[in-house]
């Protein structure tokens, strides 16, 4: 093989590798974007669950007669309810 043929073959190889790297980087960026979107959606969903399952309002005008005092507004369990304990990393 001549030097010129080796040089052309090398340049083709370099061009292919650069194209592979560019495609791979785009793929990583697309995956990061998709995962970021899924993470944002999951965090929003967890925040909605936390808003539903909250301690009954301590400023309730019916306290001390309020039957829901110390209970979850959504499920009525003693506070913290099983949902909040799980969200906080504990057991139900």
N, CA, C and O atoms as CSV, one atom per row, in Angstrom:
chain,resi,resn,atom,element,x,y,z
A,1,UNK,N,N,0.835,-1.179,0.000
A,1,UNK,CA,C,0.000,0.000,0.000
A,1,UNK,C,C,0.878,1.241,0.000
A,1,UNK,O,O,1.945,1.277,0.613
A,2,UNK,N,N,0.409,2.227,-0.687
A,2,UNK,CA,C,1.178,3.457,-0.747
A,2,UNK,C,C,0.825,4.333,0.441
A,2,UNK,O,O,-0.197,4.139,1.098
A,3,UNK,N,N,1.681,5.290,0.700
A,3,UNK,CA,C,1.431,6.244,1.792
A,3,UNK,C,C,0.128,6.996,1.582
A,3,UNK,O,O,-0.603,7.273,2.532
A,4,UNK,N,N,-0.154,7.324,0.320
A,4,UNK,CA,C,-1.376,8.070,0.028
A,4,UNK,C,C,-2.603,7.203,0.322
A,4,UNK,O,O,-3.588,7.700,0.868
A,5,UNK,N,N,-2.557,5.927,-0.029
A,5,UNK,CA,C,-3.675,5.027,0.236
A,5,UNK,C,C,-3.874,4.855,1.735
A,5,UNK,O,O,-5.009,4.846,2.213
A,6,UNK,N,N,-2.785,4.718,2.479
A,6,UNK,CA,C,-2.877,4.615,3.942
A,6,UNK,C,C,-3.461,5.890,4.548
A,6,UNK,O,O,-4.268,5.839,5.477
A,7,UNK,N,N,-3.047,7.013,4.015
A,7,UNK,CA,C,-3.529,8.296,4.508
A,7,UNK,C,C,-5.033,8.434,4.272
A,7,UNK,O,O,-5.753,8.904,5.153
A,8,UNK,N,N,-5.513,8.032,3.098
A,8,UNK,CA,C,-6.942,8.114,2.778
A,8,UNK,C,C,-7.719,7.149,3.662
A,8,UNK,O,O,-8.783,7.494,4.175
A,9,UNK,N,N,-7.190,5.933,3.844
A,9,UNK,CA,C,-7.832,4.950,4.699
A,9,UNK,C,C,-7.897,5.462,6.148
A,9,UNK,O,O,-8.915,5.302,6.820
A,10,UNK,N,N,-6.835,6.060,6.607
A,10,UNK,CA,C,-6.787,6.621,7.965
A,10,UNK,C,C,-7.796,7.769,8.107
A,10,UNK,O,O,-8.504,7.849,9.111
A,11,UNK,N,N,-7.863,8.632,7.133
A,11,UNK,CA,C,-8.804,9.753,7.174
A,11,UNK,C,C,-10.247,9.253,7.162
A,11,UNK,O,O,-11.098,9.810,7.855
A,12,UNK,N,N,-10.530,8.209,6.382
A,12,UNK,CA,C,-11.877,7.616,6.388
A,12,UNK,C,C,-12.210,7.044,7.763
A,12,UNK,O,O,-13.315,7.220,8.275
A,13,UNK,N,N,-11.233,6.359,8.347
A,13,UNK,CA,C,-11.425,5.768,9.673
A,13,UNK,C,C,-11.704,6.863,10.715
A,13,UNK,O,O,-12.613,6.736,11.535
A,14,UNK,N,N,-10.918,7.924,10.669
A,14,UNK,CA,C,-11.104,9.055,11.590
A,14,UNK,C,C,-12.484,9.668,11.394
A,14,UNK,O,O,-13.172,9.961,12.372
A,15,UNK,N,N,-12.896,9.865,10.148
A,15,UNK,CA,C,-14.204,10.445,9.841
A,15,UNK,C,C,-15.330,9.566,10.414
A,15,UNK,O,O,-16.282,10.079,11.002
A,16,UNK,N,N,-15.215,8.251,10.242
A,16,UNK,CA,C,-16.214,7.328,10.788
A,16,UNK,C,C,-16.255,7.382,12.312
A,16,UNK,O,O,-17.333,7.382,12.907
A,17,UNK,N,N,-15.083,7.429,12.944
A,17,UNK,CA,C,-15.030,7.483,14.412
A,17,UNK,C,C,-15.643,8.779,14.927
A,17,UNK,O,O,-16.362,8.776,15.927
A,18,UNK,N,N,-15.364,9.869,14.255
A,18,UNK,CA,C,-15.944,11.154,14.674
A,18,UNK,C,C,-17.468,11.127,14.536
A,18,UNK,O,O,-18.182,11.647,15.394
A,19,UNK,N,N,-17.956,10.525,13.465
A,19,UNK,CA,C,-19.408,10.416,13.274
A,19,UNK,C,C,-20.023,9.534,14.355
A,19,UNK,O,O,-21.092,9.849,14.878
A,20,UNK,N,N,-19.348,8.422,14.697
A,20,UNK,CA,C,-19.835,7.543,15.772
A,20,UNK,C,C,-19.895,8.282,17.101
A,20,UNK,O,O,-20.871,8.172,17.844
A,21,UNK,N,N,-18.845,9.032,17.388
A,21,UNK,CA,C,-18.795,9.782,18.652
A,21,UNK,C,C,-19.891,10.836,18.680
A,21,UNK,O,O,-20.567,11.000,19.696
A,22,UNK,N,N,-20.072,11.551,17.579
A,22,UNK,CA,C,-21.111,12.585,17.529
A,22,UNK,C,C,-22.491,11.961,17.725
A,22,UNK,O,O,-23.327,12.521,18.434
A,23,UNK,N,N,-22.734,10.817,17.110
A,23,UNK,CA,C,-24.022,10.145,17.260
A,23,UNK,C,C,-24.188,9.640,18.691
A,23,UNK,O,O,-25.272,9.750,19.264
A,24,UNK,N,N,-23.141,9.098,19.263
A,24,UNK,CA,C,-23.195,8.585,20.634
A,24,UNK,C,C,-23.461,9.720,21.629
A,24,UNK,O,O,-24.268,9.566,22.546
A,25,UNK,N,N,-22.789,10.852,21.449
A,25,UNK,CA,C,-23.010,11.995,22.344
A,25,UNK,C,C,-24.443,12.495,22.251
A,25,UNK,O,O,-25.047,12.836,23.268
A,26,UNK,N,N,-24.991,12.542,21.048
A,26,UNK,CA,C,-26.376,12.973,20.876
A,26,UNK,C,C,-27.305,12.008,21.599
A,26,UNK,O,O,-28.282,12.419,22.226
A,27,UNK,N,N,-26.989,10.722,21.505
A,27,UNK,CA,C,-27.796,9.718,22.173
A,27,UNK,C,C,-27.751,9.909,23.687
A,27,UNK,O,O,-28.784,9.810,24.350
A,28,UNK,N,N,-26.587,10.176,24.235
A,28,UNK,CA,C,-26.454,10.420,25.679
A,28,UNK,C,C,-27.253,11.658,26.064
A,28,UNK,O,O,-27.965,11.646,27.068
A,29,UNK,N,N,-27.142,12.722,25.280
A,29,UNK,CA,C,-27.885,13.946,25.570
A,29,UNK,C,C,-29.388,13.704,25.511
A,29,UNK,O,O,-30.133,14.224,26.341
A,30,UNK,N,N,-29.834,12.922,24.539
A,30,UNK,CA,C,-31.263,12.614,24.427
A,30,UNK,C,C,-31.717,11.796,25.629
A,30,UNK,O,O,-32.802,12.030,26.161
A,31,UNK,N,N,-30.904,10.844,26.061
A,31,UNK,CA,C,-31.247,10.036,27.236
A,31,UNK,C,C,-31.303,10.886,28.494
A,31,UNK,O,O,-32.207,10.727,29.314
A,32,UNK,N,N,-30.348,11.782,28.650
A,32,UNK,CA,C,-30.344,12.669,29.818
A,32,UNK,C,C,-31.588,13.543,29.820
A,32,UNK,O,O,-32.210,13.737,30.865
A,33,UNK,N,N,-31.952,14.068,28.666
A,33,UNK,CA,C,-33.150,14.910,28.573
A,33,UNK,C,C,-34.407,14.113,28.926
A,33,UNK,O,O,-35.272,14.600,29.654
A,34,UNK,N,N,-34.503,12.897,28.409
A,34,UNK,CA,C,-35.678,12.065,28.693
A,34,UNK,C,C,-35.737,11.704,30.174
A,34,UNK,O,O,-36.805,11.756,30.784
A,35,UNK,N,N,-34.598,11.339,30.753
A,35,UNK,CA,C,-34.567,10.994,32.175
A,35,UNK,C,C,-34.865,12.208,33.053
A,35,UNK,O,O,-35.538,12.086,34.076
A,36,UNK,N,N,-34.373,13.360,32.660
A,36,UNK,CA,C,-34.657,14.584,33.412
A,36,UNK,C,C,-36.142,14.891,33.406
A,36,UNK,O,O,-36.703,15.292,34.427
A,37,UNK,N,N,-36.782,14.704,32.258
A,37,UNK,CA,C,-38.225,14.937,32.148
A,37,UNK,C,C,-38.995,13.967,33.037
A,37,UNK,O,O,-39.937,14.360,33.725
A,38,UNK,N,N,-38.587,12.684,33.021
A,38,UNK,CA,C,-39.258,11.683,33.852
A,38,UNK,C,C,-39.058,11.984,35.335
A,38,UNK,O,O,-39.984,11.822,36.130
A,39,UNK,N,N,-37.861,12.418,35.709
A,39,UNK,CA,C,-37.587,12.771,37.103
A,39,UNK,C,C,-38.452,13.944,37.538
A,39,UNK,O,O,-39.020,13.923,38.630
A,40,UNK,N,N,-38.558,14.970,36.695
A,40,UNK,CA,C,-39.386,16.139,37.022
A,40,UNK,C,C,-40.835,15.717,37.230
A,40,UNK,O,O,-41.480,16.156,38.182
A,41,UNK,N,N,-41.355,14.858,36.335
A,41,UNK,CA,C,-42.739,14.394,36.443
A,41,UNK,C,C,-42.935,13.590,37.726
A,41,UNK,O,O,-43.946,13.757,38.408
A,42,UNK,N,N,-41.989,12.726,38.060
A,42,UNK,CA,C,-42.089,11.924,39.285
A,42,UNK,C,C,-42.076,12.814,40.523
A,42,UNK,O,O,-42.834,12.578,41.464
A,43,UNK,N,N,-41.225,13.831,40.529
A,43,UNK,CA,C,-41.169,14.754,41.671
A,43,UNK,C,C,-42.481,15.523,41.805
A,43,UNK,O,O,-42.954,15.746,42.920
A,44,UNK,N,N,-43.069,15.930,40.687
A,44,UNK,CA,C,-44.344,16.638,40.723
A,44,UNK,C,C,-45.449,15.740,41.274
A,44,UNK,O,O,-46.282,16.188,42.062
A,45,UNK,N,N,-45.455,14.479,40.861
A,45,UNK,CA,C,-46.457,13.526,41.333
A,45,UNK,C,C,-46.312,13.297,42.830
A,45,UNK,O,O,-47.309,13.279,43.552
A,46,UNK,N,N,-45.087,13.123,43.300
A,46,UNK,CA,C,-44.862,12.937,44.738
A,46,UNK,C,C,-45.308,14.166,45.535
A,46,UNK,O,O,-45.856,14.037,46.630
A,47,UNK,N,N,-45.073,15.340,44.987
A,47,UNK,CA,C,-45.499,16.563,45.672
A,47,UNK,C,C,-47.024,16.637,45.756
A,47,UNK,O,O,-47.565,17.088,46.766
A,48,UNK,N,N,-47.718,16.201,44.710
A,48,UNK,CA,C,-49.183,16.176,44.742
A,48,UNK,C,C,-49.680,15.203,45.807
A,48,UNK,O,O,-50.634,15.504,46.524
A,49,UNK,N,N,-49.048,14.052,45.912
A,49,UNK,CA,C,-49.437,13.074,46.941
A,49,UNK,C,C,-49.205,13.666,48.325
A,49,UNK,O,O,-50.045,13.513,49.212
A,50,UNK,N,N,-48.074,14.339,48.518
A,50,UNK,CA,C,-47.793,14.976,49.819
A,50,UNK,C,C,-48.838,16.045,50.166
A,50,UNK,O,O,-49.240,16.189,51.321
A,51,UNK,N,N,-49.270,16.795,49.132
A,51,UNK,CA,C,-50.285,17.827,49.399
A,51,UNK,C,C,-51.610,17.202,49.822
A,51,UNK,O,O,-52.312,17.755,50.669
A,52,UNK,N,N,-51.957,16.059,49.243
A,52,UNK,CA,C,-53.197,15.375,49.622
A,52,UNK,C,C,-53.096,14.780,51.022
A,52,UNK,O,O,-53.993,14.950,51.848
A,53,UNK,N,N,-51.998,14.084,51.277
A,53,UNK,CA,C,-51.800,13.410,52.562
A,53,UNK,C,C,-51.000,14.340,53.468
A,53,UNK,O,O,-49.773,14.275,53.534
A,54,UNK,N,N,-51.718,15.189,54.146
A,54,UNK,CA,C,-51.064,16.151,55.037
A,54,UNK,C,C,-51.746,16.108,56.392
A,54,UNK,O,O,-52.881,15.651,56.531
A,55,UNK,N,N,-51.025,16.595,57.379
A,55,UNK,CA,C,-51.576,16.666,58.728
A,55,UNK,C,C,-52.740,17.640,58.718
A,55,UNK,O,O,-52.670,18.705,58.104
A,56,UNK,N,N,-53.794,17.270,59.394
A,56,UNK,CA,C,-54.944,18.165,59.462
A,56,UNK,C,C,-54.503,19.518,60.011
A,56,UNK,O,O,-53.666,19.594,60.910
A,57,UNK,N,N,-55.059,20.549,59.477
A,57,UNK,CA,C,-54.684,21.933,59.782
A,57,UNK,C,C,-54.740,22.218,61.275
A,57,UNK,O,O,-55.793,22.119,61.905
A,58,UNK,N,N,-53.588,22.573,61.828
A,58,UNK,CA,C,-53.536,22.926,63.248
A,58,UNK,C,C,-54.296,24.213,63.552
A,58,UNK,O,O,-54.606,24.492,64.710
A,59,UNK,N,N,-54.598,24.996,62.521
A,59,UNK,CA,C,-55.351,26.230,62.710
A,59,UNK,C,C,-56.849,26.019,62.510
A,59,UNK,O,O,-57.601,26.982,62.362
A,60,UNK,N,N,-57.274,24.779,62.508
A,60,UNK,CA,C,-58.691,24.463,62.328
A,60,UNK,C,C,-59.497,25.170,63.420
A,60,UNK,O,O,-59.162,25.054,64.599
A,61,UNK,N,N,-60.543,25.892,63.052
A,61,UNK,CA,C,-61.317,26.630,64.051
A,61,UNK,C,C,-62.058,25.724,65.041
A,61,UNK,O,O,-62.524,26.195,66.078
A,62,UNK,N,N,-62.167,24.447,64.734
A,62,UNK,CA,C,-62.888,23.530,65.608
A,62,UNK,C,C,-62.012,22.927,66.711
A,62,UNK,O,O,-62.527,22.286,67.627
A,63,UNK,N,N,-60.687,23.129,66.629
A,63,UNK,CA,C,-59.801,22.585,67.666
A,63,UNK,C,C,-60.160,23.268,68.975
A,63,UNK,O,O,-60.333,24.486,68.972
A,64,UNK,N,N,-60.280,22.579,70.070
A,64,UNK,CA,C,-59.893,21.200,70.348
A,64,UNK,C,C,-61.001,20.183,70.095
A,64,UNK,O,O,-60.813,19.004,70.396
A,65,UNK,N,N,-62.139,20.588,69.557
A,65,UNK,CA,C,-63.238,19.660,69.342
A,65,UNK,C,C,-63.136,18.895,68.026
A,65,UNK,O,O,-63.900,17.955,67.805
A,66,UNK,N,N,-62.215,19.276,67.153
A,66,UNK,CA,C,-62.104,18.687,65.818
A,66,UNK,C,C,-61.717,17.207,65.916
A,66,UNK,O,O,-60.717,16.854,66.541
A,67,UNK,N,N,-62.519,16.361,65.293
A,67,UNK,CA,C,-62.270,14.925,65.331
A,67,UNK,C,C,-61.092,14.523,64.450
A,67,UNK,O,O,-60.558,13.423,64.593
A,68,UNK,N,N,-60.685,15.402,63.545
A,68,UNK,CA,C,-59.588,15.057,62.620
A,68,UNK,C,C,-58.236,15.537,63.132
A,68,UNK,O,O,-57.230,15.338,62.450
A,69,UNK,N,N,-58.174,16.143,64.271
A,69,UNK,CA,C,-56.909,16.636,64.801
A,69,UNK,C,C,-55.921,15.481,64.942
A,69,UNK,O,O,-56.257,14.436,65.499
A,70,UNK,N,N,-54.682,15.672,64.429
A,70,UNK,CA,C,-53.657,14.643,64.494
A,70,UNK,C,C,-53.832,13.532,63.486
A,70,UNK,O,O,-53.228,12.467,63.618
A,71,UNK,N,N,-54.667,13.775,62.465
A,71,UNK,CA,C,-54.920,12.764,61.445
A,71,UNK,C,C,-54.607,13.325,60.059
A,71,UNK,O,O,-54.515,14.536,59.861
A,72,UNK,N,N,-54.448,12.414,59.117
A,72,UNK,CA,C,-54.210,12.789,57.722
A,72,UNK,C,C,-55.518,13.294,57.114
A,72,UNK,O,O,-56.570,12.682,57.301
A,73,UNK,N,N,-55.452,14.408,56.389
A,73,UNK,CA,C,-56.648,14.956,55.747
A,73,UNK,C,C,-57.215,14.032,54.671
A,73,UNK,O,O,-58.427,14.026,54.454
A,74,UNK,N,N,-56.385,13.263,54.000
A,74,UNK,CA,C,-56.851,12.443,52.881
A,74,UNK,C,C,-57.400,11.093,53.332
A,74,UNK,O,O,-58.508,10.718,52.949
A,75,UNK,N,N,-56.637,10.360,54.140
A,75,UNK,CA,C,-57.037,8.990,54.467
A,75,UNK,C,C,-57.553,8.838,55.898
A,75,UNK,O,O,-58.117,7.798,56.240
A,76,UNK,N,N,-57.372,9.849,56.731
A,76,UNK,CA,C,-57.902,9.807,58.086
A,76,UNK,C,C,-57.086,8.988,59.072
A,76,UNK,O,O,-57.489,8.834,60.225
A,77,UNK,N,N,-55.929,8.453,58.635
A,77,UNK,CA,C,-55.072,7.703,59.552
A,77,UNK,C,C,-54.360,8.650,60.504
A,77,UNK,O,O,-54.236,9.846,60.244
A,78,UNK,N,N,-53.890,8.076,61.628
A,78,UNK,CA,C,-53.071,8.882,62.533
A,78,UNK,C,C,-51.872,9.433,61.770
A,78,UNK,O,O,-51.305,8.776,60.896
A,79,UNK,N,N,-51.503,10.669,62.133
A,79,UNK,CA,C,-50.388,11.328,61.452
A,79,UNK,C,C,-49.073,10.894,62.066
A,79,UNK,O,O,-48.998,10.815,63.292
A,80,UNK,N,N,-48.024,10.604,61.293
A,80,UNK,CA,C,-48.023,10.575,59.836
A,80,UNK,C,C,-48.646,9.291,59.324
A,80,UNK,O,O,-48.411,8.212,59.870
A,81,UNK,N,N,-49.437,9.413,58.281
A,81,UNK,CA,C,-50.126,8.239,57.709
A,81,UNK,C,C,-49.117,7.349,56.983
A,81,UNK,O,O,-47.959,7.725,56.797
A,82,UNK,N,N,-49.578,6.161,56.577
A,82,UNK,CA,C,-48.703,5.193,55.905
A,82,UNK,C,C,-48.104,5.768,54.620
A,82,UNK,O,O,-46.949,5.492,54.295
A,83,UNK,N,N,-48.878,6.557,53.897
A,83,UNK,CA,C,-48.383,7.134,52.642
A,83,UNK,C,C,-47.194,8.041,52.905
A,83,UNK,O,O,-46.182,7.942,52.210
A,84,UNK,N,N,-47.292,8.911,53.877
A,84,UNK,CA,C,-46.206,9.837,54.208
A,84,UNK,C,C,-45.006,9.061,54.756
A,84,UNK,O,O,-43.865,9.396,54.436
A,85,UNK,N,N,-45.239,8.045,55.565
A,85,UNK,CA,C,-44.111,7.254,56.084
A,85,UNK,C,C,-43.335,6.599,54.945
A,85,UNK,O,O,-42.104,6.565,54.965
A,86,UNK,N,N,-44.062,6.077,53.944
A,86,UNK,CA,C,-43.393,5.467,52.791
A,86,UNK,C,C,-42.636,6.517,51.995
A,86,UNK,O,O,-41.495,6.280,51.598
A,87,UNK,N,N,-43.245,7.671,51.752
A,87,UNK,CA,C,-42.575,8.731,51.009
A,87,UNK,C,C,-41.322,9.218,51.722
A,87,UNK,O,O,-40.363,9.652,51.083
A,88,UNK,N,N,-41.336,9.144,53.031
A,88,UNK,CA,C,-40.176,9.564,53.826
A,88,UNK,C,C,-39.124,8.459,53.970
A,88,UNK,O,O,-38.120,8.636,54.658
A,89,UNK,N,N,-39.366,7.312,53.311
A,89,UNK,CA,C,-38.382,6.247,53.308
A,89,UNK,C,C,-38.586,5.204,54.394
A,89,UNK,O,O,-37.744,4.323,54.572
A,90,UNK,N,N,-39.685,5.291,55.116
A,90,UNK,CA,C,-39.955,4.322,56.171
A,90,UNK,C,C,-40.857,3.201,55.699
A,90,UNK,O,O,-41.106,3.034,54.505
A,91,UNK,N,N,-41.338,2.439,56.665
A,91,UNK,CA,C,-42.260,1.339,56.378
A,91,UNK,C,C,-43.692,1.802,56.570
A,91,UNK,O,O,-43.963,2.739,57.320
A,92,UNK,N,N,-44.597,1.135,55.885
A,92,UNK,CA,C,-46.016,1.452,56.008
A,92,UNK,C,C,-46.465,1.021,57.378
A,92,UNK,O,O,-47.636,1.184,57.724
